[in-house]
């Protein structure tokens, strides 16, 4: 029983870390895409 609970805890913890890592990657990609798109209206003025 204790091994089963330990297994559930480890899998939940690993999923939590994976979700945090994915969120950070998505935020980083969103920032990079935001930087790229922010130059477009600047070029349109010229």
N, C-alpha and C positions, 0 to 999 in steps of 0.2 A: 504494500500500500504506500509506504513512504517513497519507494523507488518510482512508483507511478506518479505521485505528486511532484517529485523532483523532475521527472521527465516533462511534465506539463509546465512547470515553472521555467525550465530551460528553453523549451520551444517558444513559450510566450515571450520570454526575455529576448530571444534571438529575433523573433518577428518584430518586436518593438524597436530594436536597434536597426533592423533592415528598413522599417518604415521611416525612422528618423533620417537615415542615410539617403533614402529616396527623396524625401522632402527637401533636404539640403541640396541635392542634385537638381531638382526641379526649380528651386529658388535661384540657383546659380545660372541655369539655362535661361530662366525668365529674365534675369538681370542682363545677361549677354544679349538676348534678343531685344530687350528694351533699349540697350545701348545702340544696337544696329538700326532699329526703327526710329530712334530719336534723331538720327542724321537725315532721314528721308525728308521731313518737312523743311529742314534747313536748306537742303538742295533744291527743293521745289520753289523756294523764294527767289532763287537765281535762275 
